[in-house]
């Protein structure tokens, strides 16, 4: 069957629109880099560090930019690009355990004297290396998000070279009425708790101060300001133009400069790019060879509810008594086991009821090829966009064992999920029930051992987004090829990769 016969006019139209969306968004995202030098910073040891600066500018004030938990220097690019285009030397880096940094985090995460001090020392090493470069004029500011907001506040207290601190989504008990110097706090308007904390900190300097008001004089080092970025939350605040304008204006007020031009507006273009890549999957799914559709009878309502709900309760209860720590990474080892046991229970039930059958080696080969294509599209195409414009997606070799361990769990789980939802052909309520039950299962696991598995809560939005976007793509592939197993296995490999590069590496001491 030829290409034109496989693609309907609707699929052709969606494919063309998706390609246009991808091309336009890439053009806009790349235009933010025009006229900038983006290169590694020497002298930072094992810490991957990048400077963003104007190509024809002389020495400039340095802005050290640090990411939050499970982030990377790519996630902070809006700050780096905005600062660089304003004439600053923006220096971003990957903390230990994050992004492409090969050194795991270590120390006690519950104590200031533990992991916090180690991350402060790494920030100081990056700062020293940056200030030693010919493009640095000796003046210094520091910016951090979430976890790093406490790091940069404490580092500003310890390093008197720092003239201004920008704390995004800040929570730090180290702030006083007068220190650190020139403190700007920016939170997302949907971060209600952190917004209240920002106002409390601002009122240490002036009990009558309100959000959006500047207290003190930034030119004298006594400035204080708290602001809200509208319509965004903990991650969206990193892409908000309001956040970028507030940060740039604060740096200008500190260093007596005046920037012109627009700030980086990347959030909408990133969303369009990723939407285009996902949408392109719909016509591409139809290009695969379709097998003779011998769709089995759907599971009865009773059997479906058993297979959807039983493992959601049984798996966290079964794993709760055991120490599941076997990987140098926070909670990924537990998640791999949770995936594996969940998938095994579902597949065992399907086999017990006679719902599974061996398709024969020729069909197994076709399923394997389809799985490889699905995984390659997710990792190679979607992943490339993520790595360049959003966050680190292509890690150092040290994460290979983590990705492999995640695959041993994610592949059987996603295979079982694809079979339960019939390759996307099951009624919507069944898909919502099956996947909602899995998310609830992770919630039960966290409740049973909150102290150890707290960080699972951070990964829940990643899994939910995966279901929304790539579960839909898996349905397209499953329906178009009548091979749900191929779609499930491919998505399992992609999910293993995505989670394996997201969790911070951690070496307990």
Secondary structure, DSSP 8 states (H G I E B T S, - for coil): --HHHHS-HHHHHHHHHHHHHHHHHHHHHHHTTTTEEEEE-TT-TTS-EEEEEETT--SEEEEEEE--TT--TGGGHHHHHHHHHTT-EEEEE--TTSTT--S-EES-TTSIIIIIHHHHHHHHHHHHHHHTSTTEEEEEEEEEETHHHHHHHHHHHH-TTEEEEEEET---TT--SS-SSSEEEEEETT-HHHHHHHHHHHHHH-TT--TT-EES-GGGT--EEEEEETT--TTGGGT-HHHHHHHHHHHHHHHT----S-----HHHHHHHHHHHHHHHHHHHTTS------------HHHHHHHHHHHHHHHHHHHHTS----SSBTTHHHHHHHHHHHHHHHHHHHHHTT------HHHHHHHHHHHHHHHHIIIIIIHHHHHHHTS--S--GGGHHHHHHHHHHHHHHHHHHHHHTGGGTS-HHHHHHHHHHHHHHHHHHHHHTHHHHTTHHHHHHHHHHHHHHHHHHHHHHHHHHS-HHHHHHHHHHHHHHHHHTTS-BEE--
